[in-house]
Amino acid sequence: MPHQVRAATVAAALVVAGTIATAVSSGEPTGCAAPPVIGAQTQISACLSDLTTAGTVATGHTVPADWAGLHPAGARNPSGVPGIQIDGYFPDNSTTNANHGWNHDSQFVIRLPEHWNGGLVVSGSPGNRRQYANDFVISDWVLAQGYAFAATDKGNTGADFFRDDAAPGDAMAEWNSRVTQLTVAAQATVLQRYGRPAGHTYMAGLSNGAYLVRWQLENAPWLYDGGVDWEGTLWTDVDNPLTFLPPAIANYPASQSDPAARDAIVAAGFAAESRPLWEYHDKTYWELTQRIYRQEFDPSYPGSDADYDFASRPRAVHDAVARISLTGRIQKPLLTIHGTLDTLLPIGHDSDVYAAMIRDQGRADLHRYYRIEGGNHVDGLYDTHPNLLRPMLPCFRSAFTALESWTAAGQLPPPDATVPRTPADDPANSCALGN
């Protein structure tokens, strides 16, 4: 039944757009013509000899700044995947995304490999980055396996993304609707290009992009066969970034010399072992993240973000957060990975909680949870702290492979586990989730 609902959704999109998919019996494309993307206001396309970053950096079909700092320097990526890239945007009234000189939000990229394996991977950007943010950590790898790939900028970008709303919470609510919109459009694009629908559609993402994975599998499960959640942001009325970031911001300056201040940061959820990472996160992540989320949900707050107390804020603030909160009611298989040294979204206030929410909803049979010992939020600091951290990227790839086997062949993934940080010859490219 879920696949019938998905097929009906895609068929309806094609009918509304007045397009007809022409069947290709071999399942392989002929020629190099890009199909229209359903609902797009503007699109451009190119036939490329290599859709991976090894090729797209040179041809200008990616933006390296979008994906800078997310992966370890030693990560090896495949290359040499020919196919079609479609860039474009859906109708929108905000202008935070300047890629292509369009100054238009709701930009997307769809990549259609010449040699298609019958699947589709959809992703939303991490943080407040743009549509190419997952090119190195997700797109390259899945394209090399034959998947079509689609990504969105979520409808608003940059440090002022919260300005794209009429009411508190609107900007983040748009993230979810833009992913759903792109998924339907990408599925229709795949059908038109290859002559048959995607046999499997997976959602994958990092950080805010992984929050989107969780939300989609809770709220639009008929579009997907499963997802991989790489340290997704948790939003509930009890656990969310507005509850644990203020104590870190308030206490970091004194923590360099005051044990009580260090204890306060640990009490907020940040691992004591992560202390060498605190200075970087204080300068780069903590205050910025707190400010932009607080301005999204509580723009009238008059005080310092270091003193912010979410629990005591007016009912309207909690209602705004509730609009985009998670419930744990996933309806398709989900694999979660989260680093024990995540110094932006501490594991005890995020994925530990979300795994418990899934269990409380009676959905544990649809979930696997791997706590990655020594993993940080992103891998950009691994090369500076190789004796403290381990890269998360290879663990994501192992999780994706396990999801494929689970959904396509019925092979259960390894049970929930804390994956130990053991010596490895090639830590940037290897991660075993089970024995």
VENVENBEL-V602368 format. One record per pair of residues at least 24 apart in sequence whose ideal C-beta (glycine too) atoms are under 10 Angstrom apart, sorted by the first residue. I is the first residue (numbers start at 1). GAP is how many residues later the second one is. D is the distance in whole Angstrom. If there is no record, write none. Layout:
I|GAP|D  I|GAP|D
This chain:
1|221|9  2|219|7  2|220|5  2|221|9  2|222|9  2|223|8  2|329|9  2|330|8  3|194|9  3|196|9  3|197|10  3|198|10  3|219|8  3|222|9  4|218|9  5|216|9  5|217|4  5|218|9  6|177|9  6|178|9  6|181|7  6|191|8  6|192|9  6|195|7  6|214|10  6|215|10  6|216|5  6|217|6  6|218|8  6|219|9  7|180|9  7|184|9  7|190|6  7|215|10  8|214|9  9|171|10  9|174|9  9|175|6  9|178|8  9|179|9  9|211|9  9|213|7  9|214|7  10|28|9  10|173|10  10|174|7  10|175|9  10|176|10  10|177|5  10|178|5  10|179|10  10|180|9  10|181|6  10|182|10  10|187|6  10|188|9  10|213|9  11|177|8  11|180|9  11|186|9  12|26|10  12|172|9  12|176|9  13|25|5  13|26|7  13|168|10  13|171|5  13|172|7  13|174|8  13|175|5  13|176|10  13|178|9  14|24|7  14|173|10  14|174|5  14|175|10  14|177|7  14|178|8  16|172|10  17|168|9  17|171|8  17|175|10  19|169|8  19|172|10  19|173|7  20|172|8  21|167|8  21|168|10  21|169|10  21|170|5  21|171|5  21|172|9  21|173|9  21|174|7  21|175|9  21|176|9  22|169|10  22|170|8  22|171|10  22|173|6  23|168|9  23|171|9  23|172|4  23|173|7  24|169|9  24|170|6  24|171|3  24|172|8  25|170|7  25|171|9  26|168|9  26|169|8  26|170|10  27|89|7  27|90|10  27|91|7  27|167|6  27|168|6  27|169|6  27|172|10  28|86|8  28|87|8  28|88|7  28|166|7  28|167|9  29|54|8  29|55|8  29|83|7  29|84|9  29|85|7  29|86|9  29|87|7  29|163|10  29|164|6  29|165|6  29|166|8  30|165|9  32|50|9  32|51|9  32|52|6  32|80|10  32|82|9  33|51|8  33|159|10  33|160|9  34|50|5  34|51|8  34|52|5  34|54|10  34|76|9  34|78|8  34|155|8  34|158|9  34|159|8  35|49|9  35|51|8  35|75|9  35|77|9  35|153|8  35|154|5  35|155|9  35|156|9  35|157|4  35|158|5  35|159|10  36|50|9  36|52|10  36|149|10  36|152|9  36|153|8  36|156|8  37|49|6  37|50|10  37|51|6  37|52|10  37|53|9  37|71|8  37|73|7  37|113|9  37|145|9  37|148|5  37|149|8  37|151|8  37|152|5  37|155|9  38|52|10  38|143|9  38|144|10  38|146|7  38|147|5  38|148|9  38|149|9  38|150|5  38|151|7  38|153|10  38|154|9  39|49|10  39|51|6  39|52|8  39|67|10  39|142|7  39|143|9  39|145|8  39|146|6  39|149|9  40|46|8  40|47|10  40|48|4  40|49|7  40|50|6  40|51|9  40|66|9  40|68|8  40|70|10  40|141|10  40|142|10  40|145|7  40|149|9  41|47|7  41|48|6  41|49|6  41|50|5  41|51|8  41|61|10  41|63|8  41|65|8  42|45|9  42|46|5  42|47|6  42|48|9  42|49|9  42|58|9  42|60|7  42|62|8  42|65|9  43|43|6  43|44|7  43|45|3  43|46|8  43|47|10  43|65|9  43|67|9  43|146|10  44|41|9  44|42|7  44|43|5  44|44|7  44|56|8  44|58|10  45|39|6  45|40|7  45|41|5  45|42|7  45|43|9  45|65|9  45|67|9  46|37|10  46|38|7  46|39|5  46|40|8  46|41|8  47|35|8  47|36|8  47|37|6  47|38|8  47|65|10  47|67|9  48|33|9  48|34|7  48|35|7  48|36|7  48|37|6  48|63|9  48|66|10  49|31|8  49|32|9  49|33|5  49|34|9  49|65|10  50|28|10  50|29|6  50|30|6  50|31|6  50|32|7  50|33|9  50|90|10  50|93|9  51|28|9  51|29|9  51|30|5  51|31|7  51|32|5  51|33|8  51|34|6  51|58|10  51|60|5  51|61|8  51|62|6  51|63|9  51|84|9  51|88|8  51|89|8  51|92|5  51|93|9  51|97|10  51|98|8  52|25|6  52|26|6  52|27|5  52|28|7  52|29|5  52|31|10  52|59|9  52|61|10  52|83|8  52|84|9  52|87|7  52|88|4  52|89|9  52|91|6  52|92|7  53|24|7  53|26|8  53|79|9  53|82|5  53|83|5  53|86|8  53|87|6  53|90|10  54|24|8  54|25|4  54|26|7  54|27|9  54|82|10  54|86|8  55|24|7  55|25|8  55|26|8  55|27|9  55|30|10  55|85|10  56|29|7  56|53|10  56|55|9  56|76|8  56|79|7  56|83|9  56|84|9  57|78|9  57|79|10  59|26|9  60|40|10  61|24|5  61|26|8  61|48|8  61|50|9  61|71|9  61|74|9  62|37|10  62|47|8  62|69|10  62|70|5  62|71|10  62|73|5  62|74|9  62|77|9  62|78|10  63|35|10  63|36|6  63|37|9  63|66|10  63|67|7  63|68|9  63|69|5  63|70|9  63|72|8  64|68|8  64|71|8  64|72|8  65|34|10  65|64|9  65|65|9  65|67|9  65|68|9  66|33|8  66|59|8  66|60|10  66|63|5  66|64|5  66|65|7  66|66|4  66|67|5  66|68|9  66|69|7  66|70|9  66|85|10  66|87|9  66|91|9  67|58|9  67|59|9  67|62|8  67|63|10  67|65|6  67|66|5  67|67|7  67|68|5  67|69|5  67|70|7  67|71|10  67|72|9  67|73|10  68|61|9  68|65|9  68|68|9  68|312|8  69|215|9  69|309|6  69|310|8  69|311|4  69|312|9  70|56|7  70|57|9  70|59|9  70|63|7  70|64|8  70|65|10  70|66|7  70|67|5  70|68|10  70|136|7  70|137|9  70|307|10  70|308|5  70|309|6  70|310|6  70|322|10  70|323|8  71|65|5  71|66|5  71|307|8  71|308|5  71|309|7  71|311|9  71|320|8  71|321|9  71|322|5  71|357|8  72|306|10  72|307|5  72|308|8  72|309|9  72|310|4  72|311|6  72|314|9  72|317|9  72|318|9  72|319|4  72|320|9  72|321|7  72|322|9  72|355|8  72|356|4  72|357|9  73|306|9  73|307|9  73|309|8  73|310|5  73|318|10  73|355|8  74|305|10  74|308|8  74|309|8  74|312|10  74|317|8  74|319|10  74|352|7  74|353|8  74|354|4  74|355|7  75|61|8  75|62|8  75|65|10  75|66|10  75|304|8  75|307|9  75|316|7  75|318|6  75|319|8  75|322|10  75|351|10  75|353|5  75|354|6  76|64|10  76|65|10  76|318|10  76|350|9  76|352|8  76|353|5  77|58|10  77|59|6  77|60|9  77|62|10  77|63|4  77|64|7  77|66|10  77|67|8  77|316|10  77|352|10  78|62|6  78|63|7  78|64|10  78|65|8  78|66|4  78|67|8  79|61|7  79|64|10  79|65|8  80|64|8  81|30|8  81|32|5  81|33|8  81|34|8  81|58|10  81|59|8  81|61|10  81|62|5  81|63|6  81|64|9  81|65|9  81|68|10  82|31|7  82|32|5  82|33|8  83|28|6  83|29|5  83|30|4  83|31|5  83|32|8  83|33|8  83|60|8  83|63|10  83|65|8  83|66|10  83|110|9  84|26|8  84|27|7  84|28|5  84|29|8  84|30|8  84|64|10  84|105|10  84|109|7  85|24|7  85|25|7  85|26|5  85|27|8  85|64|10  86|24|4  86|25|8  86|26|7  86|64|9  86|100|9  86|103|7  86|107|10  87|24|10  87|44|8  87|45|10  88|43|10  88|97|9  89|42|9  89|63|10  89|64|9  89|66|10  90|62|9  90|65|8  90|88|7  90|91|6  90|92|8  90|95|8  92|61|10  92|63|6  92|64|8  92|72|9  92|82|9  92|86|9  93|71|8  94|61|7  94|62|6  94|63|9  94|67|9  94|69|8  94|70|4  94|71|9  94|77|9  94|80|9  95|61|10  95|62|10  95|69|9  96|32|9  96|34|9  96|57|8  96|59|9  96|60|5  96|61|5  96|62|5  96|63|9  96|64|7  96|65|6  96|67|8  96|68|7  96|75|10  97|33|6  97|34|8  97|56|5  97|57|10  97|58|9  97|59|8  97|60|5  97|61|8  97|64|10  98|32|9  98|59|9  98|60|9  99|31|6  99|32|7  99|33|8  99|54|8  99|58|9  104|49|10  105|25|9  105|47|10  105|48|6  105|49|9  105|50|5  105|51|5  105|52|7  105|53|10  105|56|9  105|59|7  105|69|9  105|73|9  106|25|9  106|46|7  106|47|7  106|48|8  106|49|5  106|50|8  106|68|8  106|71|10  106|72|6  106|75|8  106|76|9  107|24|5  107|25|9  107|44|9  107|45|7  107|46|5  107|47|10  107|48|9  107|50|9  107|71|10  108|42|7  108|43|7  108|44|5  108|45|7  108|70|8  108|73|9  108|74|5  108|77|8  108|78|8  109|25|10  109|26|8  109|30|8  109|40|8  109|41|7  109|42|5  109|43|8  109|44|9  109|73|10  110|38|7  110|39|7  110|40|5  110|41|8  110|42|10  110|72|8  110|75|8  110|76|6  110|79|6  110|80|9  110|83|9  111|24|9  111|28|7  111|29|10  111|31|9  111|32|6  111|36|9  111|37|7  111|38|5  111|39|8  111|40|9  111|75|10  112|31|9  112|35|10  112|36|5  112|37|9  112|38|9  112|74|9  112|77|7  112|78|7  112|80|10  112|81|5  112|82|8  113|29|9  113|30|5  113|31|8  113|32|9  113|33|6  113|34|7  113|35|7  113|36|8  114|32|9  115|28|10  115|29|10  115|30|10  115|31|6  116|30|6  116|31|8  116|32|6  116|74|8  116|77|8  116|78|6  116|80|9  116|82|9  117|25|9  117|26|10  117|28|6  117|29|3  117|30|6  117|31|9  117|81|10  117|82|9  117|83|9  117|287|10  118|28|8  118|29|9  118|30|9  118|72|9  118|76|8  118|78|8  118|79|9  118|80|7  118|81|4  118|82|7  118|290|10  119|26|8  119|27|7  119|28|5  119|29|7  119|30|10  119|71|9  119|79|6  119|80|6  119|81|4  119|82|7  119|83|7  119|106|9  119|285|8  119|288|10  119|289|9  120|27|6  120|28|5  120|29|8  120|30|7  120|63|8  120|66|6  120|67|6  120|69|9  120|70|6  120|77|9  120|78|4  120|79|9  120|80|7  120|81|5  120|82|7  120|83|10  120|103|10  120|104|9  120|105|10  121|24|9  121|26|5  121|27|7  121|28|5  121|29|7  121|30|9  121|65|9  121|77|9  121|79|9  121|80|8  121|81|5  121|82|8  121|83|6  121|84|10  121|106|10  121|107|9  121|279|8  122|26|9  122|27|8  122|28|5  122|29|7  122|30|8  122|57|7  122|58|10  122|60|6  122|61|5  122|62|10  122|63|10  122|64|6  122|65|9  122|76|10  122|79|7  122|80|7  122|81|5  122|82|8  122|83|9  122|90|9  122|91|9  122|94|8  122|101|8  122|102|8  122|105|9  123|26|7  123|27|7  123|28|5  123|29|8  123|56|8  123|59|9  123|79|9  123|80|7  123|81|5  123|82|5  123|83|9  123|86|6  123|87|9  123|89|8  123|90|8  123|104|10  123|105|10  124|26|10  124|27|7  124|28|6  124|29|8  124|30|5  124|31|9  124|51|6  124|52|9  124|54|8  124|55|5  124|58|8  124|79|8  124|80|9  124|81|5  124|82|9  124|83|10  124|84|7  124|85|5  124|86|9  124|87|8  124|88|4  124|89|8  124|91|9  124|92|9  125|26|7  125|27|7  125|28|6  125|29|6  125|32|8  125|50|9  125|80|8  125|81|9  125|82|9  125|83|7  125|84|6  125|87|9  126|28|10  126|79|7  126|80|4  126|81|4  126|82|5  126|83|5  126|84|8  126|85|9  126|86|10  126|104|9  126|105|9  126|106|10  126|107|9  126|251|9  126|252|8  127|27|10  127|30|9  127|31|10  127|32|10  127|34|10  127|79|9  127|80|6  127|81|6  127|82|8  127|106|9  127|158|9  127|161|10  127|162|8  127|165|10  127|217|9  127|250|10  127|251|9  128|25|9  128|26|8  128|28|8  128|29|6  128|30|6  128|31|6  128|32|9  128|33|5  128|34|9  128|43|10  128|80|8  128|160|9  128|161|9  128|164|7  129|24|8  129|25|9  129|28|7  129|29|9  129|77|10  129|78|9  129|79|9  129|80|9  130|24|9  130|27|5  130|28|8  131|26|9  131|51|9  133|24|9  133|72|10  133|73|8  133|74|10  133|75|10  133|76|8  134|70|8  134|71|7  134|72|7  134|75|7  134|96|10  136|257|9  137|67|9  137|68|10  137|69|7  137|72|10  137|93|8  137|241|9  137|242|8  137|255|9  137|256|6  137|259|7  137|260|9  138|66|6  138|67|8  138|68|8  138|71|9  138|90|9  138|92|9  138|255|9  138|258|8  138|259|9  138|262|8  139|65|10  141|63|10  141|252|9  141|255|9  141|256|6  141|259|8  142|60|8  142|62|8  142|255|9  142|258|7  145|255|9  145|256|9  145|259|9  147|43|10  147|51|9  147|53|9  147|54|10  147|55|8  147|57|10  147|253|10  147|257|10  148|38|7  148|39|9  148|41|8  148|42|5  148|45|8  148|46|8  148|50|7  148|53|9  149|37|9  149|55|10  150|29|10  150|32|6  150|33|7  150|35|8  150|36|4  150|37|9  150|39|8  150|40|9  150|51|10  151|28|10  151|31|8  151|35|9  151|53|10  151|54|9  151|58|9  152|26|5  152|27|6  152|28|10  152|29|8  152|30|5  152|31|9  152|33|10  152|34|9  152|57|10  152|60|9  153|25|8  153|29|10  154|24|5  154|25|7  154|28|9  154|54|8  154|55|8  154|58|7  155|24|9  155|26|9  155|27|10  156|140|10  158|134|9  159|129|7  159|130|10  159|132|8  159|133|6  159|136|10  160|132|8  160|135|9  161|131|7  161|132|10  161|134|9  161|135|8  162|129|9  162|130|6  162|131|8  162|132|9  162|133|5  162|134|4  162|135|8  162|137|7  163|129|10  163|132|8  163|133|9  163|136|10  164|132|10  165|130|10  165|131|7  165|134|9  165|155|10  167|132|10  167|149|9  167|153|7  167|156|9  168|127|9  168|128|7  168|129|5  168|130|7  168|131|6  168|132|9  168|148|7  168|149|7  168|151|8  168|152|4  168|153|9  168|155|9  169|66|10  169|127|7  169|128|6  169|147|10  169|148|9  169|150|8  169|151|4  169|152|7  169|153|8  169|154|5  169|155|6  169|156|10  170|126|8  170|150|9  170|153|9  170|154|10  171|121|10  171|124|10  171|125|6  171|126|10  171|153|10  172|36|9  172|39|9  172|43|10  172|61|10  172|63|8  172|121|9  172|124|6  172|125|8  172|148|9  172|149|9  172|151|8  172|152|5  173|42|10  173|147|9  173|150|6  173|151|6  174|150|10  175|33|7  175|34|9  175|36|8  175|37|6  175|40|8  175|149|8  176|35|9  176|36|7  176|39|5  176|40|7  176|42|10  176|43|7  176|44|8  176|147|10  176|148|7  177|43|10  178|34|9  179|24|8  179|26|9  179|30|9  179|33|5  179|34|9  179|36|8  179|37|6  179|41|8  179|44|9  180|32|10  180|35|9  180|36|7  180|39|8  180|40|5  180|43|7  183|33|8  183|37|8  183|40|5  183|41|8  184|36|9  184|39|7  186|37|10  187|36|7  198|27|9  199|26|9  199|209|8  200|24|9  200|25|5  200|26|8  200|203|9  200|204|8  200|207|6  200|208|6  201|24|6  201|25|9  201|26|10  201|131|10  202|24|6  202|25|6  202|26|7  202|130|9  202|131|10  202|198|8  202|201|7  202|202|8  202|205|8  203|24|4  203|25|8  203|26|9  203|129|9  203|131|9  204|24|5  204|25|8  204|26|8  204|131|10  204|192|8  204|195|9  204|196|6  204|199|9  205|24|7  205|25|7  205|26|9  205|27|7  205|191|10  206|24|4  206|25|7  206|26|8  206|131|10  206|171|9  206|172|7  206|173|10  206|186|8  206|187|9  206|190|8  207|24|6  207|25|7  207|26|6  207|135|10  207|137|8  207|138|7  207|170|7  207|171|7  208|24|8  208|25|5  208|137|10  209|24|9  210|24|10  210|124|10  210|126|8  210|127|9  210|128|9  210|135|10  210|140|10  210|141|9  210|186|10  211|24|7  211|113|9  211|115|8  211|134|10  211|139|10  211|143|10  213|117|9  213|121|7  213|122|10  213|123|9  214|112|5  214|113|9  214|114|9  214|116|7  214|120|7  214|122|8  214|137|10  214|140|7  214|143|10  214|144|9  215|109|7  215|110|9  215|111|6  215|112|10  215|115|10  216|114|10  216|115|10  216|116|9  217|109|10  217|112|9  217|113|5  217|114|6  217|115|5  217|116|8  217|117|6  217|146|10  217|149|8  217|150|10  218|108|6  218|109|6  218|110|8  218|111|5  218|112|6  218|113|7  218|114|9  218|116|9  218|140|10  218|143|9  218|145|9  219|107|9  219|108|9  219|110|9  219|111|10  219|112|9  220|111|9  220|112|10  221|108|9  221|109|7  221|110|4  221|111|5  221|145|10  222|109|8  222|110|9  223|109|9  224|107|9  224|108|5  224|109|9  224|110|10  224|183|10  225|107|6  225|108|8  225|178|8  225|179|9  225|181|9  225|182|5  225|183|8  226|104|9  226|106|5  226|107|4  226|108|7  226|109|8  226|140|8  226|174|10  226|176|10  226|177|5  226|178|9  226|180|7  226|181|5  226|182|10  227|103|8  227|105|7  227|106|8  227|107|5  227|108|8  227|109|9  227|172|10  227|173|10  227|176|7  227|180|10  228|105|10  228|106|8  228|107|5  228|108|8  228|109|8  228|140|10  228|167|10  228|168|6  228|169|9  228|170|10  228|171|5  228|172|5  228|173|10  228|174|9  228|175|6  228|176|10  229|101|9  229|105|6  229|106|7  229|107|4  229|108|7  229|109|8  229|122|8  229|125|8  229|138|9  229|140|9  229|167|10  229|170|9  230|105|9  230|106|8  230|107|6  230|108|8  230|109|9  230|121|10  230|142|10  230|145|10  230|147|9  230|148|9  230|162|7  230|163|9  230|165|8  230|166|5  230|169|8  230|170|10  231|105|8  231|106|7  231|107|5  231|108|7  231|111|6  231|113|8  231|114|6  231|116|8  231|119|7  231|120|7  231|141|9  231|144|8  231|145|9  231|146|6  231|147|9  231|161|7  231|165|9  232|94|8  232|102|10  232|104|7  232|105|10  232|106|8  232|113|8  232|118|8  232|119|7  232|122|7  233|56|9  233|60|9  233|91|10  233|93|9  233|111|9  233|112|6  233|117|7  233|121|10  234|91|9  234|92|6  234|111|7  234|115|7  234|116|4  234|117|7  234|118|9  234|119|6  234|120|5  234|123|9  235|58|9  235|62|10  235|86|6  235|87|9  235|88|9  235|89|6  235|90|5  235|91|6  235|115|10  235|119|10  236|85|8  236|86|9  236|89|5  236|90|6  236|91|8  236|92|9  236|113|10  236|117|7  236|118|9  236|121|8  237|73|9  237|74|9  237|81|6  237|82|10  237|84|6  237|85|7  237|88|7  238|72|9  238|73|9  238|87|10  238|111|9  238|115|8  239|30|9  239|86|10  239|87|10  239|106|10  239|107|10  239|109|9  239|110|5  239|111|7  239|113|9  239|114|5  239|115|9  239|118|9  240|53|8  240|57|9  240|70|7  240|81|6  240|84|10  240|85|8  240|86|10  240|105|10  240|109|8  240|110|9  240|113|10  241|44|10  241|45|9  241|48|6  241|49|7  241|51|10  241|52|6  241|53|9  241|69|9  241|103|8  241|104|7  241|105|10  241|108|9  241|109|9  242|47|9  242|48|7  242|51|6  242|52|6  242|54|10  242|55|7  242|56|8  242|63|9  242|66|7  242|67|9  242|68|4  242|69|9  242|71|9  242|75|9  242|79|8  243|25|8  243|26|9  243|65|9  243|66|9  243|67|5  243|68|7  243|106|7  244|24|5  244|25|5  244|26|8  244|42|10  244|46|9  244|66|10  244|100|10  244|101|9  244|102|6  244|104|9  244|105|5  244|106|9  245|24|10  245|25|10  245|36|10  245|40|9  245|41|5  245|42|8  245|43|10  245|44|6  245|45|4  245|46|9  245|48|8  245|49|9  245|60|8  245|61|9  245|63|8  245|65|10  245|99|9  245|100|10  245|101|10  246|40|9  246|41|10  246|44|6  246|48|9  246|58|9  246|59|6  246|60|6  246|61|7  246|62|4  246|63|7  246|64|8  247|39|10  247|59|9  247|61|10  248|30|8  248|33|8  248|34|7  248|37|10  248|38|5  248|39|9  248|42|9  248|58|9  248|95|9  248|96|10  248|98|9  249|33|7  249|37|5  249|38|5  249|40|10  249|41|6  249|42|9  249|55|9  249|56|6  249|57|4  249|58|9  249|59|9  250|54|8  250|55|9  250|56|4  250|57|7  250|58|9  251|27|10  251|31|10  251|55|9  252|26|6  252|27|8  252|29|9  252|30|5  252|31|9  252|34|7  252|35|9  252|54|9  253|29|8  253|53|9  255|24|10  255|27|9  265|78|10  265|81|10  266|80|10  268|78|7  268|80|10  268|81|8  269|73|9  269|76|9  269|77|4  269|78|8  269|79|5  269|80|4  269|81|8  269|83|10  270|71|9  270|72|9  270|73|6  270|74|9  270|76|5  270|77|10  270|78|9  270|79|9  271|68|10  271|69|6  271|70|6  271|71|8  271|72|8  271|75|7  271|76|8  271|77|9  273|67|8  273|68|6  273|101|9  273|115|7  274|65|9  274|66|9  274|67|5  274|68|8  274|69|5  274|72|8  274|100|10  274|102|8  274|111|10  274|114|8  274|115|9  275|66|10  275|68|9  275|113|10  276|65|10  276|67|9  276|105|9  276|108|9  276|109|6  276|111|10  276|112|6  276|113|9  277|64|7  277|65|10  277|66|4  277|67|9  277|99|7  277|100|9  277|104|6  277|107|9  277|108|7  277|111|8  277|112|8  278|65|7  280|63|8  280|96|10  280|100|9  280|101|7  280|104|8  280|105|9  281|61|10  281|62|5  281|63|6  281|95|9  281|96|8  281|100|9  282|61|10  284|60|9  284|96|10  284|97|10  285|58|8  285|59|5  285|60|10  285|92|8  285|93|10  286|57|9  286|58|8  289|55|7  289|56|9  293|28|9  296|24|8  296|25|9  296|28|9  297|24|6  297|26|9  297|27|9  326|27|10  326|28|7  326|31|7  326|32|10  327|27|10  327|30|7  327|31|9  327|33|10  327|34|7  327|36|10  328|25|9  328|26|7  328|27|9  328|28|8  328|29|3  328|30|4  328|31|8  328|32|6  328|33|4  328|34|9  328|35|7  328|36|10  328|39|9  329|28|9  329|29|8  329|31|10  329|32|5  329|33|9  329|34|7  329|37|10  330|24|10  330|27|9  330|28|6  330|31|8  330|33|5  330|34|10  330|36|5  330|37|7  331|30|10  331|32|8  331|35|7  332|31|10  332|34|7  332|71|10  332|75|8  333|30|10  333|32|9  333|33|5  333|34|8  333|35|8  333|69|10  333|70|6  333|73|6  333|74|6  333|79|10  333|80|9  334|24|8  334|29|9  334|32|6  334|33|5  334|34|8  334|35|9  334|65|10  334|69|8  335|31|10  335|32|8  335|33|5  335|34|8  335|35|7  335|61|9  335|63|9  335|64|4  335|65|8  335|66|10  335|67|6  335|68|5  335|71|8  335|78|6  335|79|10  335|98|8  336|31|7  336|32|7  336|33|5  336|34|7  336|35|9  336|63|8  336|80|9  337|31|9  337|32|8  337|33|5  337|34|8  337|35|6  337|38|8  337|55|7  337|58|5  337|59|6  337|61|8  337|62|5  337|63|10  337|82|8  337|94|9  337|96|8  338|31|8  338|32|8  338|33|6  338|34|7  338|37|7  338|39|9  338|54|9  338|57|10  339|32|8  339|33|5  339|34|8  339|35|7  339|36|2  339|37|5  339|38|7  339|39|9  339|40|9  339|50|8  339|51|8  339|52|10  339|53|6  339|56|9  339|80|10  339|82|10  340|31|6  340|32|7  340|33|5  340|34|7  340|35|6  340|36|9  340|50|10  340|78|7  340|79|9  340|81|9  341|31|9  341|32|8  341|33|6  341|34|6  341|35|5  341|36|9  341|40|10  341|44|9  341|47|7  341|48|6  341|49|9  341|80|9  342|29|10  342|30|9  342|33|7  342|34|6  342|35|5  342|36|9  342|50|9  343|33|6  343|34|6  343|35|10  343|38|9  343|46|10  344|32|8  344|33|4  344|34|8  345|32|6  346|31|9  347|24|6  347|25|9  347|28|9  347|30|10  350|27|10  355|61|7  364|52|9  365|47|10  366|40|10  367|46|10  367|49|8  368|31|8  368|34|7  368|35|9  368|38|8  368|44|8  368|45|5  368|46|7  368|47|7  368|48|6  368|49|9  368|65|8  368|66|10  369|46|9  369|47|5  369|48|8  369|49|10  370|25|7  370|28|9  370|29|7  370|32|9  370|43|9  370|44|8  370|45|10  370|46|7  370|47|6  370|48|8  370|49|5  370|61|9  370|63|5  370|64|9  371|45|8  371|46|7  371|47|4  371|48|7  371|49|10  372|24|10  372|27|10  372|45|10  372|46|8  372|47|5  372|48|9  372|49|8  372|59|7  372|61|9  373|45|6  373|46|6  373|47|5  373|48|4  373|49|9  374|45|9  374|46|9  374|47|4  374|48|10  374|53|9  375|44|9  375|46|8  375|56|9  379|49|8  382|45|8  382|46|7  383|45|9  386|41|8  386|42|10  388|33|9  389|32|9  389|38|9  390|29|9  390|30|10  390|31|5  390|32|9  390|34|8  390|37|6  390|38|9  390|41|8  391|33|10  391|35|10  391|36|6  391|37|5  391|38|8  391|39|9  391|40|8  392|39|8  393|35|7  393|36|8  393|38|8  394|30|9  394|32|8  394|33|8  394|34|7  394|35|5  394|36|5  394|37|4  394|38|9  395|24|7  395|35|9  395|36|4  395|37|9  395|38|7  396|35|8  397|32|9  397|33|9  397|34|7  398|32|9  398|33|5  398|34|7  398|35|5  398|36|9  399|32|9  399|34|7  401|32|9  402|31|6  402|32|8
